[in-house]
């Protein structure tokens, strides 16, 4: 018999998608201001912006996968 997804997963999925879309929008807005700067600053920004989303996603996935008490 297949397992039903927990309530945490049902909460985390739309919350994670909405947060990711908001993060992308913010990153694109900030990127518009960074594009005229030195190439090293641009590279640093895009490296940080490309990795930073993984931190909240990591904790959201850990929370969603945790067994209920």
N, C-alpha and C positions, 0 to 999 in steps of 0.2 A: 504494500500500500504506500503510495507516494506521500512524502511529508509535506504538510502545508507550510508556507513561509511564515515566519514569526511576525508579530506586529512590528517589531523593530525594523525588519527588512522592508516592510510596507511603508514605514515612515522614512527610512533612510534613502530609499530610491528616489522619490520625488524631491526630497530635501537636497540630496547630493546633486541631482541634475539641475535644479534651480540655482544652487550655489555655484556650480561649475559654469553655467551660462552667465551668471552675474560676474564671476571672476574673469571670464573671457572678455565681457564688455568693458570692465574696468581696465584690464590689461591692454586692450586695443586703444582705449582713450588715452592712457598714459603713454603708450607707444607712439602716438601721434606727436607728443611733446618731446620725446626722446630722439626721434629720427634726425633732427637737425644738429645733434650734438656729436662730439668726438666718437670715432668708431669703437674705442675701448669702452666708453660709457654705454653705448648701444649694446655691445656684446655682453657686458655685465648685466644690463637690464634684462635682455632676452634670455640669458641663462637663468637668472633668478626667477623671472616671471614664468619660465617654462617648467621650473621644478617646484615652485612654491605651492602650487595647487595640491601637490601630493600630500602635504602635511595634514590639512583638515580632512582630506579624503581618506587617509590612513586611519585616523581616529574615528571617523564616521563608520568605516567598515569594521573596525574592531568592536565598536559599540553595537552595530547591527548583528554581528556574529556571536556576541556574548549570549550565553544561555540565560533565560529569565530565572529570577530567584524563586 
